[in-house]
């Protein structure tokens, strides 16, 4: 099982400044790369202070310039917010400038308030995503592509420059049926149970492996990456503090993911949560070293190929850097094949 550090860009204090926020992310990326993390993830969100990265391909190019080994994954690019005729060219350019370390994770969007403000209502995002993905794949693989659909209508065109390789595509999906059918289509999978239970995680991973088994050799190289909020706590008191921070984060996340979407001056308002702190603690990967290793064993046994560790709980950057190193030194050696390959090289 490999490990991915999620550059989550949580921005609870909007006076902190984007220059400091992105400098923090780059510092995290450099350290994670040096310590042998297999990959780095970049979100895409706009107009809000959670998961704030408005231009993930731009960030990917910067990351490639400052790192050496790690793959660079979008988690995820929101296709309905882009015009595939220009996005395809941007993707090819980013893939070249990242030395072909780019993995494109794609999704339809998750926050209704964000999608609505950008003119792509979430109510039509499934249909628009499906067509956008088909257009993107055609533009990347063919020349003189024309289209006559519900969202795209255009005469023959060829994106330039042409791709130098087939950029790996990952489908973001949470529902087990969506994971199953996306796997059958030949996509790598990104998923997350969010703050849900390990049983939910097992259903997601099980859907992936069911499809892989049915595909036989055709699915042998497909992988599943799974994201969880995680923190390696020093003791029980530190764990309780970090769970409290995570609960506050989800009070904002819930607002835009499943709630009314109350946002003022770009800042999401925290709302009361139905899930208790005790329930949240049971489900997240916020744990002491021995607990963390035991908890991760469940994910490894379920068949997760890569854990995306999301420390998106509002800790100071220096604390996050310490966490990245502790995970690499105390936890990853128990599971990570990639780190062993880096050391051998």
N, C-alpha and C positions, 0 to 999 in steps of 0.2 A: 504494500500500500504506500503510495507516494503522498507528498504533502505540498500544498499550495497555500501561499500567503495572500489573503484577500486585502487589497488596498482600498479599504472601505470608505474612506473620506467622510467620516461622521463629523459634523460641523455644528455642534449644539450652541456654541457661542459664536454668533455670526460676526462679531467684532474681531475675531482672531485673525482674519485676513486670508484670502486665497493664496497669497504668496507663501505664507507660513504653512498652510494646509498642504499644498502640493510639495513643498520642500520636505515636510514630514513624510509624505508618501514615498518620495524618492529615497530618503534615508532608510526607510523600512525595506524598500526593494533592494538596495545595495547590500544591506546586511543579510537579508533572506537569501539572495543569490550567493553570497560568499559562504554561507553556512550550509548550502546544499539543498535548499528547497527546490522541488522539481519545477515549480511554475509560480507565476504571479497572476492574480486576477484583477481586472479593472471593471467597475460597474459603469453604467450609463444612466444618469438622471439629470434632470434640468429643473431649475426654478425652485428647488427645495434644498434644505440643509441636511438631508440624509442621503448617503451614497452619491455624493455630489461629484460627478465627473462628466461635464457636458461634452467632452470630445475624447472618447477613449482611444481612438486610433492615434490621435496626436500624442496622448500620454504613452501609448505603446511604443512609438518611435523614440520618445525621450528615455523610456525605460531601457530600451535596447542599447542606447548609447552609454548607459551607466551600469549595465550588468553584462554578464558573460555567458552563463549557463542556462538560466531559467527560461522556460517557455513563457510566453506572454498571452494571456487569455482574456477575451472580453467576457464579462459576466454580469449582464449580457448586453450586446448591441440591440437596441430597440428598433427593429426594421420599419415599423409603420411610421416612424418619425423622420425617415430619410427617403430621398428620391433615389431609387436603385440605379438610375442611369448615371448619376454622379458618384453614388456611394461605391459602386463596383470599382471605379477607377481609383478612388481613395483607398479602398481595401488593397488593391494590387500594389499601389505605391507604398502603403504602410507595410505590406508583407516584404517588399524588397528592402525597405529601410530598416526593418527589424531583423535583417539577415535571416529571413524565413523562420523566425521563432514564433510567429503569430498563430494563434488558434482563435477562430471566430466563433464565439458563443452567441447565439441569436435567440431572441424572444419577442413576444408581442406587446410587452408593456404590462405594468402591474398597478400603477397608481393612476386612478381616474382623473384626479385634479390636474396632474401633469399632462396627461394625454389630451384632456379637453382644452387646456390653455394653449396647446400647440396645434390645435386644429385636427386632431386625429382621435375622435371619441373612442373610449375603451369598448363601447358597445359594438363597434364594427372592427375592433382590432384583430379578432381572429381571422376574419375574411381578408382583411388588408394584409396581415402578416403572411398568410398562405400565398397570396398572389405575389407579394413582395419577394418572398423566398424563391418562388419559382422564377421570377424575373431575374433575380440576382444570379441564381445558378445557371440560367441560360446565358446571361451576359458574360459570365466567367468562363463558360465552356465552349461558346459558339461565337461566330462572327456574323455580322449583318443580321442581327436579331430584330424582329418586329413584334409588336404586341397589340392585341385588341381584347382587353379585359374590362373588369369593373372599375379598377383603380388606375390602370396604365393603358394608354393608347399611344403608340408611336410607330413611326416609319422605321425602316431598317437602319440600324446603327451598330457600330463596333466600338467597344470600349478600348481606350488606349491609355497606358501601354497594356499589352497583352500579359496575362499572368505568366510568371516564370515557373509556377508549380500549382498544384491543386491545394489551396489553403484548407487545412482541416476545419470541418464544420461541426459544432456541437449544438444540440437542441436543448433549450431550457424547457423543462416540463416538471410539473409537480404531481399531477394526477397519474396513478399507475397505468390506466389505459393509454394516456397520452405518451407516457414513457415507452410502453410496449410497442405502440404503433410507430413512434419515431425511431425506435431501434430497428424495427423491421425495414424501415426505409433506408437504413444504412448510416444513421447519424450517431455520433458519439453523444452522450447525455450529460447534461448538468442538471442537478436537482437539489432540493433541500426540503426537509420537513419543517423548516422555520423553527417555531417553538413547540412543534408537535412531538409526539412520543416516539420511542424506539420502534414500536409496532408499526407506526406510519412509515418510518424509515425502511423497515424490512419489506413492507409492501412495495415501496418504490423500487428498491434494489431487486426484489424478486421479479417485478415486471420486466426489468431490463434483462435479467438472466434468463427468464422464460423465452423472451424474443431471441436472444443470442443462441440459445439451445436449438430453437426451431430453424435458425439460419444456417447452422452447421459451420462449415469453413468460411462462408461468406461473412459471418459475424465475429470471426475469431479475434480480429484486431480492434473491435469496438470497445470503448472504455466508458465508465461512469464516474463522474466527479460529483461529490456531495458536500454541500456547505452546511456548517454549523457555527453558531456563535461559540467561541471557545476562549478559555483563559486558564493558564496554569497558575493556580493560587499557591501562596507560600504556606498558608495554614487555614484553619476553619474561619477565623475572623476575616482574613483577606478574601476568602471565598464568599462569605456573606456580603461583604462590601461590593464585590464584583457582580454578584447576582442582583444586588440592588441597582447598580448602574445598568445592567442588562434590562431589568424591568422598566427602568425609565426610558431606555432606548425604544423598547417595544411599545411603550405608551405613545410614542411619536409614530413609530412604524405602523402600528395598527390604525392610526388616524387616517393615513393615506392609502393603506393597503386594503382595508375592509371597512373603514369608517367614513365619516362625513368629509374628510379632506380639508380640515380647517388650517389654513396657512396664512400668516401675516408677515409681510415684508420678507418672504422667503423662508421664514422659520415655522416649522410644524409645531402646532400646539400639542403638548402631552394630554392625553385623555385617560380617565380611569379605565383599568383593565379588568376583564372578567377572570382571567387566569391569575391564580395566586402566585406569590413568590415561590412557595414550596413546590408547586406544580412546574414552574419554570425551571427551578433548580434541578429537578429530576430529569428534565429533558435536554438541557444544554450541556455543553462540554466545559463547564466551569468547575474545576476540580483540582485537588492536590495531585502530586505526581503519581502516587500509587493508584488513586482513583481514576486519573486520566488514562493510564495504561490499561486498566481493567475496562473502562468505558470504550476505549478505542478498539479493544479486542472484539467487542460486539460488532463493530462496523467492518473490521477485517473479516470476521467469520461470515458476515452477511454477503460479502463479495464486493465491497466498495474498492475501486481501483485507486482513487485519489481523494483525500480529505482536503477540502477548502476550509482553512481555519480563518474565521471571521472574528476579529477582536473588536467589533464595532460597538463599543460600549462607552466611549467618551473618556478614555484614560489619556493622561499626558503622553506625548510622544516618547519621552525618555523611558517611561514605564513600558510602553509598547515595544521598544527596542530590546529591553531586558527580557520581556516575554518571548519575543522571536528567538532570542539566543537560548533561553531555557528550554523552549520546545525542541530546538535543534539538538541540544546537548542531552536532555533528559528523556525525551519522548521519541523523537524520530528514529534513533538507532534501533529501537525495538521493532520498527515496522518498515522503514523506508529503504527500498531497493535502490532508488535514485541516488540517495546520499552515498551509498556504498560505491556506486559507479563513479561519482565525482571524486571520492577519495582515491580510488584505484587509478584514475587518470592523472 
